[in-house]
Amino acid sequence: MKTISRVMLILNLASIIFGVFYALFPAYTPIWDIFGGVLLATIFGNLALVFLIDSAVDKKSPSGKKLNLGSYGFLIIISIMVLGMLGGNFIFTSSDPSHVIVFVCYFGLLGSGMLYSYASLRYCSDAKQVPAIEGAAQGSGIGRRRLWRLIRILAIIGCWSFLLIGILLCIITLAGADLFPEYSDLSVLMGFIGVYASMWDLGWAIIMLAVALFLVKMMHSSKHTKLTWGIGILGLVMTGIMVTPLIATLASTSDADNAFTQAFGADWQTKVSSASAFFLPTRFVLPGYFLGAPPKNFVKIPDVSFYNGTSGKDTGIELKFDAYLPPNNGQGLPGGNSTLIRIHGGAWVIGDKGMSNIPQMNEYFAAQGYCVFDIQYGINNFTNNFFNNFKMLTPNAVLGNFTTEDMLHHIGIFCKYLSDNQAKYGANLSSVFVSGGSAGGQLTCATALAITSRNYTTGIFNGSNSLIIKGFIPFYPANGMGSFLGYAPPELIDPALLVNSTSPPCLIFQGSQDGLINPSIARAFKQAYTDAGNVACALISIPFAGHGNDYHFSGYYNQFFLYYMERFMYLSH
């Protein structure tokens, strides 16, 4: 036990040193891959050390009591710090000062690991040798024993509650919403939970193992030996399931490469080599999962108004956008000031630019030399009990009785604004990309294909003639699902009807376990390209990924897809 304590002391210290260097010098080197392995070994090693100490220490000795109490506290710290890192990377961008919370949680976790390893090294001999102090239990008093019994009961209830949540997350990871009728209230609820299931499964694996170990420690001295073993096995099984998405994602590299090659040529790696210094060098860097992506250099112009409605159903609405522009006017960057229009999702009834549309994605491509525009459009004021819970995500100024066609008309108004103000932003309108997820993915497909067809430039996309669409990137597109908003031309609801042999290149991201958008929709859109004799469409299907799993920008799903997205845009621009 002393040897293991020494090893863990060294590993925690090494991970702290690696973390400092990652914060100061975030540019990728192969060292970060080594760092990732050391970090995982450290975190799971800390949990193993807790288990070993619990099995070996005499908890009645003074030192044993301290170690035992410290073990409970350390397991709580592990869970809170891991959750803090995941949540911090989800909420805060790398350029946000609040992102420091992520590093506080990281160093808090490993600093606690060092203290715990040192304590186990310092006290383990005493804990095994010093006898218990007679009469100690009697001195605690009846009231104190009752208090501790109550705390123990509440802790057991809390642990079982977390484990039940873990079981649900495992089920969703493995089966998505397939266990429930499609688009039922229950399947929609499971789909929303799925956003936080497989995307964070590596973090959940650590948390659930810590919770299971916490419960095992409390049950260890009881007579329920089989139950104790069962809890331990359950924790290990959940951990195995929850690390599967990461392993399966990296194992799908060959399939993703093949899909990309079939669509964009066998020599794509050679063609992007001149810009490789600006791209992700690998499909996943583990330290980024916990510490986030490095900060980017860009210029942001927020809340620019481009439309104030004065007539019809548009009366009273105001639409804005955020511009993310390259530093130094994009000089020397691979994007060449190409334009990227980003369209947020939200089932056409909730959502907004900004936090609803992954700001880190906007920052990332601005830093690569793209002029990125994160735009609003009119949101349908459709309400039901479920979506009412999320209406706070939507500004009142964009709500109205809007159909899909109306929303595309608003996007068309932005396109005209951009055409009229191109010089102000330095945007290259002869190289335009469109991207969005879910409902935003459907609007992305419709926008790109409608503008390219030139059949709508005297209507909803009036004034967009100067925009040349070079490609579009829909994430889990909700094609064909917007008819409940009211009548719109069928091809604007299901953009697959607009695909032809000259349609622009397309890169689709789709999770195989999406509980909100059936993956068959993405496959059907890809098939529309195939049927039209157009090979320039690749579908990157990610195993176990649910809906919205790109929201964790530095997570294994988004890193994996971003690797292909940045290369697709460079090849197409």
C-alpha positions in Angstrom: 0.0 0.0 0.0 2.9 2.3 0.7 4.3 1.6 -2.8 1.0 2.4 -4.4 0.6 5.6 -2.4 4.1 6.7 -3.6 3.2 6.0 -7.2 -0.1 7.9 -6.9 1.7 10.8 -5.2 4.1 11.0 -8.3 1.2 10.6 -10.8 -0.8 13.4 -9.2 2.2 15.7 -9.2 3.0 14.8 -12.8 -0.6 15.6 -13.9 -0.4 18.9 -12.1 2.9 19.8 -13.9 1.4 18.7 -17.2 -1.7 20.8 -16.5 0.5 23.9 -15.9 2.3 23.4 -19.2 -1.0 22.8 -21.0 -2.3 26.1 -19.7 0.8 28.0 -20.6 1.7 26.2 -23.9 -1.6 24.8 -25.3 -0.3 24.2 -28.9 -0.5 20.5 -29.7 2.5 18.3 -29.2 2.7 14.5 -28.9 3.4 15.1 -25.3 -0.3 15.8 -24.8 -1.2 12.2 -25.8 1.2 11.0 -23.1 -0.4 13.5 -20.7 -3.8 12.1 -21.5 -2.7 8.6 -20.6 -1.0 9.8 -17.4 -4.2 11.8 -16.4 -6.5 8.8 -16.8 -4.1 6.6 -14.9 -4.0 9.2 -12.2 -7.8 9.7 -11.8 -8.6 5.9 -11.9 -5.5 5.2 -9.7 -6.8 7.6 -7.1 -10.1 5.6 -7.0 -8.2 2.3 -6.8 -6.1 3.7 -3.9 -9.3 4.6 -2.0 -10.5 1.0 -2.4 -7.2 -0.5 -1.3 -7.1 1.7 1.8 -10.7 0.9 2.7 -9.8 -2.8 2.6 -6.5 -2.6 4.5 -6.9 0.0 7.2 -8.1 -0.5 10.7 -10.9 2.1 10.9 -11.0 2.0 14.7 -7.5 3.3 15.1 -7.0 7.1 15.2 -5.1 7.1 11.9 -7.6 4.8 10.4 -10.5 7.1 11.3 -8.7 10.0 9.7 -8.0 8.1 6.5 -11.5 6.7 6.4 -13.1 10.1 6.8 -10.6 11.6 4.3 -11.6 8.9 1.8 -15.2 9.9 1.9 -14.3 13.5 1.4 -11.9 12.7 -1.5 -14.6 10.8 -3.3 -16.9 13.7 -3.0 -14.2 16.1 -4.3 -13.5 13.8 -7.3 -17.1 13.8 -8.3 -17.6 17.6 -7.9 -14.4 18.5 -9.6 -15.0 16.2 -12.6 -18.5 17.6 -13.0 -17.1 21.1 -12.6 -14.7 20.5 -15.5 -17.4 19.1 -17.8 -19.9 21.8 -17.0 -17.3 24.6 -17.2 -16.2 23.5 -20.7 -19.9 23.3 -21.7 -20.9 26.8 -20.4 -17.7 28.9 -20.8 -15.6 29.5 -23.9 -11.9 29.3 -23.6 -11.6 33.1 -24.0 -14.1 33.7 -21.2 -12.4 34.7 -17.9 -14.9 32.4 -16.1 -13.2 29.4 -17.9 -10.7 29.6 -15.0 -13.3 27.6 -13.1 -12.2 24.6 -15.2 -8.6 24.9 -14.2 -9.6 25.4 -10.5 -11.5 22.1 -10.6 -8.6 20.4 -12.4 -5.9 21.4 -10.0 -8.4 21.0 -7.1 -8.9 17.4 -8.1 -5.2 16.6 -8.5 -4.1 18.6 -5.5 -6.6 16.7 -3.4 -5.1 13.5 -4.9 -1.6 14.5 -3.8 -2.8 15.3 -0.2 -4.7 12.0 -0.1 -1.7 10.0 -1.4 0.6 11.7 1.1 -1.9 11.1 4.0 -2.1 7.4 3.1 1.7 7.2 2.9 2.1 9.1 6.2 -0.5 7.3 8.2 -1.0 3.8 6.7 1.5 2.2 9.0 0.0 3.8 12.1 -3.5 2.9 10.9 -2.6 -0.7 10.7 -0.8 -0.9 14.0 -2.3 1.5 16.6 -5.2 -0.1 18.5 -8.5 1.6 19.0 -9.0 3.8 22.0 -11.3 2.2 24.5 -14.5 4.2 25.2 -14.3 6.4 22.2 -17.7 5.3 20.9 -19.3 6.0 24.3 -17.9 9.5 24.4 -19.7 10.4 21.2 -23.1 10.5 22.9 -26.4 9.2 21.8 -27.3 12.4 19.9 -24.2 12.4 17.9 -24.6 8.7 17.0 -28.2 9.4 15.8 -26.9 12.3 13.7 -24.3 10.2 12.1 -26.9 7.4 11.5 -29.1 10.0 9.8 -26.2 11.3 7.6 -25.4 7.7 6.7 -29.0 7.0 5.6 -29.2 10.2 3.5 -25.8 9.4 1.9 -27.0 5.9 1.0 -30.2 7.3 -0.5 -28.1 9.9 -2.5 -25.7 7.3 -3.7 -28.4 5.0 -4.9 -30.1 7.9 -6.6 -26.9 8.7 -8.5 -26.4 5.0 -9.5 -30.0 4.9 -10.8 -29.2 7.9 -12.9 -26.1 6.2 -14.1 -28.1 3.1 -15.1 -30.4 5.4 -17.1 -27.5 7.0 -18.8 -26.0 3.6 -19.7 -29.3 2.5 -21.2 -29.6 5.7 -23.3 -26.0 5.3 -24.4 -26.6 1.8 -25.6 -30.1 2.1 -27.0 -30.8 5.8 -27.4 -34.6 6.4 -27.4 -35.3 3.2 -29.4 -36.9 1.7 -26.3 -39.8 4.2 -26.6 -42.3 5.1 -29.3 -40.7 7.5 -31.8 -41.3 11.2 -31.0 -43.4 10.4 -28.0 -43.1 12.6 -25.0 -41.0 10.0 -23.3 -38.7 9.5 -26.3 -38.2 13.3 -26.6 -37.3 13.5 -22.9 -34.9 10.6 -23.3 -33.5 12.3 -26.3 -32.8 15.5 -24.3 -31.2 13.5 -21.5 -29.1 11.8 -24.3 -27.5 15.2 -25.0 -25.7 14.8 -21.7 -25.2 11.0 -21.8 -22.6 9.7 -24.2 -21.1 13.2 -24.7 -20.0 13.2 -21.1 -19.8 9.5 -20.6 -16.1 9.5 -19.8 -16.7 12.0 -17.0 -19.8 10.1 -15.9 -17.7 6.9 -15.7 -15.4 8.5 -13.2 -18.3 10.0 -11.1 -20.3 6.8 -11.1 -17.3 4.7 -10.0 -16.6 7.2 -7.2 -20.3 7.0 -6.1 -20.3 3.2 -6.2 -17.0 3.2 -4.2 -18.6 5.6 -1.7 -21.5 3.2 -1.2 -19.3 0.2 -1.0 -17.3 1.9 1.8 -20.5 2.5 3.7 -21.7 -1.0 3.2 -18.3 -2.7 3.7 -18.7 -3.3 7.5 -22.3 -4.4 7.2 -23.5 -8.0 6.9 -24.7 -7.5 3.4 -21.6 -8.9 1.7 -23.4 -9.9 -1.5 -25.0 -6.5 -1.9 -21.6 -4.8 -1.4 -20.1 -7.0 -4.1 -23.0 -6.3 -6.3 -22.6 -2.6 -5.9 -18.9 -2.8 -6.8 -19.6 -4.9 -9.9 -22.4 -2.5 -10.9 -20.0 0.4 -10.7 -17.4 -1.4 -12.8 -20.0 -2.5 -15.4 -21.3 1.1 -15.7 -17.7 2.4 -16.1 -17.1 -0.1 -18.9 -20.3 1.0 -20.7 -19.5 4.7 -20.3 -16.0 4.5 -21.7 -17.3 2.6 -24.8 -18.3 5.7 -26.7 -14.8 7.2 -26.6 -13.3 3.9 -27.7 -15.9 3.3 -30.4 -15.5 6.9 -31.8 -11.8 6.5 -32.2 -12.3 3.1 -33.7 -14.6 4.6 -36.4 -11.7 6.5 -37.9 -11.4 4.2 -40.8 -15.2 4.5 -41.7 -15.0 8.3 -41.5 -11.9 8.4 -43.6 -13.6 6.2 -46.2 -16.7 8.3 -46.3 -14.6 11.5 -46.7 -12.4 9.9 -49.4 -15.4 8.8 -51.5 -16.9 12.2 -51.4 -13.8 14.5 -51.8 -11.1 12.4 -53.3 -8.3 10.0 -52.3 -5.8 12.9 -52.2 -7.6 15.1 -49.7 -4.8 14.6 -47.1 -2.2 15.8 -49.6 -4.3 18.8 -50.5 -4.7 20.1 -46.9 -1.1 19.5 -45.9 -0.1 23.1 -46.7 -2.6 24.3 -44.0 -2.0 21.5 -41.5 -0.3 23.8 -39.0 -3.7 25.4 -38.4 -5.7 22.2 -38.1 -6.3 19.7 -35.4 -3.4 17.3 -35.8 -5.3 14.4 -34.4 -9.0 13.5 -33.9 -8.9 13.6 -30.2 -6.6 15.1 -27.5 -7.7 13.8 -24.1 -6.5 16.7 -22.0 -8.8 19.0 -24.0 -11.8 16.9 -22.8 -11.1 18.0 -19.2 -9.3 21.3 -19.7 -11.0 22.6 -22.8 -9.7 23.9 -26.1 -6.9 26.5 -26.2 -8.1 30.2 -26.5 -8.4 31.6 -30.0 -7.4 34.9 -31.5 -10.4 36.6 -33.1 -12.4 39.8 -33.3 -16.1 39.8 -32.1 -18.7 42.4 -33.0 -21.9 41.4 -31.0 -25.6 42.2 -31.4 -25.6 43.9 -34.8 -29.2 44.6 -35.9 -30.0 43.6 -39.5 -33.8 43.6 -39.6 -36.7 45.4 -37.8 -40.1 44.1 -38.9 -42.8 46.7 -39.6 -45.5 44.8 -41.4 -47.5 41.6 -41.3 -46.4 38.8 -39.0 -43.0 40.4 -38.9 -44.3 43.5 -37.1 -42.3 44.2 -34.0 -39.5 41.6 -34.4 -35.9 42.6 -34.3 -33.2 40.3 -35.6 -29.5 40.5 -34.8 -26.2 38.7 -35.4 -22.8 38.3 -33.8 -19.8 38.7 -36.1 -16.6 36.7 -35.4 -13.9 38.0 -37.6 -10.3 36.9 -38.3 -7.4 38.7 -36.6 -5.2 40.9 -38.9 -7.9 40.8 -41.6 -7.2 37.1 -42.0 -3.8 37.5 -43.5 -1.8 34.3 -43.6 -4.8 32.2 -42.4 -6.2 29.2 -44.4 -9.8 30.5 -44.4 -9.1 33.3 -46.9 -11.9 35.4 -45.3 -14.5 32.9 -46.6 -17.9 33.4 -45.0 -19.5 31.0 -42.6 -23.2 31.6 -41.7 -24.1 29.7 -38.5 -27.8 28.9 -37.9 -28.9 27.8 -34.4 -31.3 25.0 -33.7 -34.1 24.5 -31.2 -37.0 22.7 -33.0 -37.9 26.0 -34.7 -39.6 27.1 -31.4 -36.8 27.9 -29.0 -33.1 28.9 -29.2 -31.0 31.9 -30.0 -27.6 32.9 -31.3 -24.8 32.9 -28.8 -24.9 30.2 -26.1 -27.5 28.2 -28.1 -25.1 28.0 -31.0 -21.7 26.9 -29.6 -19.7 30.1 -29.5 -16.5 28.2 -29.4 -17.2 26.9 -32.9 -17.6 30.5 -34.1 -14.3 31.5 -32.4 -12.5 28.5 -33.8 -13.2 29.3 -37.4 -12.7 33.0 -37.1 -9.2 32.2 -35.8 -8.7 30.1 -38.9 -9.5 33.0 -41.2 -13.3 32.7 -41.7 -15.7 35.6 -41.3 -18.3 33.9 -39.1 -21.9 35.2 -38.6 -24.0 33.8 -35.9 -27.5 34.9 -36.8 -31.0 35.1 -35.4 -34.2 34.3 -37.3 -37.9 34.4 -36.4 -38.9 31.7 -33.9 -42.4 30.2 -34.0 -44.3 30.9 -30.8 -45.7 27.4 -30.7 -46.0 26.3 -27.1 -46.6 23.1 -25.2 -45.8 22.0 -21.7 -42.4 20.6 -22.7 -41.0 23.5 -24.8 -42.4 26.1 -22.3 -39.6 25.0 -20.0 -37.0 26.3 -22.4 -38.6 29.5 -23.6 -36.2 31.5 -21.5 -33.6 30.6 -24.1 -35.5 32.7 -26.7 -35.7 36.5 -26.8 -39.2 37.9 -27.1 -38.1 40.1 -30.0 -37.7 37.1 -32.3 -41.0 35.3 -31.5 -44.0 35.2 -33.9 -46.3 32.9 -35.9 -43.5 31.9 -38.3 -43.4 29.0 -40.7 -40.2 27.4 -42.2 -40.6 29.6 -45.2 -40.7 32.8 -43.0 -37.6 31.7 -41.2 -35.8 31.2 -44.5 -37.0 34.6 -45.6 -35.4 36.1 -42.5 -32.1 34.3 -43.3 -32.5 35.7 -46.8 -32.8 39.2 -45.4 -29.5 38.6 -43.6 -27.9 37.4 -46.8 -29.0 40.7 -48.5 -27.7 42.7 -45.6 -24.4 40.9 -45.8 -24.3 41.5 -49.6 -24.9 45.2 -49.0 -22.3 45.5 -46.2 -19.7 43.0 -47.4 -16.9 45.6 -47.3 -17.6 46.5 -43.6 -16.7 42.9 -42.5 -14.2 41.9 -45.2 -16.3 38.8 -45.9 -15.5 36.9 -49.1 -19.0 36.3 -50.6 -17.6 34.2 -53.5 -16.8 31.5 -50.9 -19.7 31.0 -48.5 -20.5 28.1 -46.1 -23.6 27.5 -44.1 -23.7 25.4 -40.9 -26.3 24.5 -38.2 -27.7 21.8 -36.1 -31.1 20.1 -35.7 -33.7 22.6 -36.9 -30.7 24.8 -37.8 -29.4 21.9 -39.8 -32.7 21.7 -41.8 -32.5 25.5 -42.4 -28.8 25.1 -43.3 -29.7 22.5 -46.0 -32.6 24.6 -47.3 -30.6 27.8 -47.4 -27.6 26.4 -49.2 -29.6 24.5 -51.8 -32.2 27.2 -52.3 -29.5 29.9 -52.9 -27.5 27.6 -55.2 -30.6 26.7 -57.3 -31.2 30.4 -58.0 -34.9 29.6 -58.1 -35.6 31.7 -55.0 -33.5 34.8 -55.6 -36.6 36.8 -56.5 -38.4 35.7 -53.4 -37.2 34.6 -50.0 -33.5 35.0 -51.0 -33.9 38.2 -52.9 -30.5 40.0 -53.1 -28.4 36.9 -52.5 -27.0 36.6 -56.0 -23.6 37.7 -54.8 -23.3 34.8 -52.4 -21.6 31.7 -53.9 -22.2 28.6 -51.7 -19.1 26.5 -51.7 -20.4 24.0 -49.1 -22.6 23.4 -46.2 -22.4 21.4 -42.9 -25.6 20.2 -41.4 -25.4 18.6 -37.9 -28.2 16.0 -37.4 -30.5 17.9 -39.7 -34.3 17.8 -38.9 -35.3 17.6 -42.6 -39.0 17.0 -43.2 -40.0 17.6 -39.6 -41.1 21.3 -39.7 -44.6 20.8 -41.3 -46.3 21.4 -37.9 -45.3 25.1 -38.2 -47.8 25.7 -41.1 -47.6 25.5 -44.8 -44.4 26.0 -46.7 -43.3 24.6 -50.1 -42.4 20.9 -49.5 -38.9 21.3 -50.8 -38.2 24.0 -48.1 -39.4 21.6 -45.4 -37.5 18.6 -46.8 -34.5 20.1 -48.6 -33.6 16.6 -50.0 -36.1 17.5 -52.8 -33.7 20.3 -53.8 -30.7 18.1 -54.4 -29.4 17.8 -57.9 -26.2 16.9 -59.7 -24.8 20.4 -59.2 -25.6 20.8 -55.5 -22.7 22.1 -53.5 -20.5 19.8 -51.4 -22.0 18.7 -48.1 -20.6 17.2 -44.9 -23.2 15.7 -42.5 -22.6 14.9 -38.8 -25.0 12.4 -37.3 -25.0 10.4 -34.0 -26.2 6.8 -34.3 -28.2 7.0 -31.0 -29.9 10.4 -31.7 -33.2 10.2 -29.8 -34.6 13.4 -31.2 -33.7 13.2 -34.9 -33.9 9.7 -36.5 -30.5 9.0 -38.1 -32.4 7.7 -41.2 -33.1 11.4 -42.1 -29.4 12.0 -42.5 -29.0 8.8 -44.5 -31.9 9.8 -46.8 -30.3 13.2 -47.5 -27.0 11.5 -48.3 -28.9 9.1 -50.6 -30.5 12.0 -52.4 -27.0 13.1 -53.5 -26.2 9.6 -54.6 -29.5 9.3 -56.6 -28.6 12.6 -58.3 -25.2 11.3 -59.3 -23.5 13.8 -57.0 -20.7 12.2 -55.0 -19.8 15.4 -53.1 -21.6 14.5 -49.9 -20.1 12.7 -46.9 -22.0 11.4 -43.9 -19.9 11.1 -40.7 -21.9 8.8 -38.5 -20.6 8.6 -34.9 -21.2 5.5 -32.8 -23.3 6.0 -29.6 -23.5 9.7 -30.2 -26.9 11.3 -29.3 -28.5 14.6 -30.2 -26.4 17.7 -29.7 -23.2 15.9 -28.8 -21.1 18.5 -30.5 -22.2 21.0 -27.7 -19.1 19.9 -25.7 -16.7 21.6 -28.0 -13.6 19.9 -26.7 -15.3 16.5 -26.3 -14.4 13.4 -28.2 -17.4 13.7 -30.5 -16.9 17.3 -31.6 -13.1 17.0 -31.8 -13.6 14.0 -34.1 -16.0 15.8 -36.4 -14.1 19.1 -36.3 -11.1 17.3 -37.7 -13.1 16.6 -40.9 -15.1 19.8 -40.9 -12.1 22.1 -41.1 -10.5 20.1 -43.8 -13.8 20.0 -45.8 -14.1 23.8 -45.7 -10.4 24.2 -46.7 -10.9 21.8 -49.6 -14.1 23.5 -50.8 -13.3 27.2 -50.4 
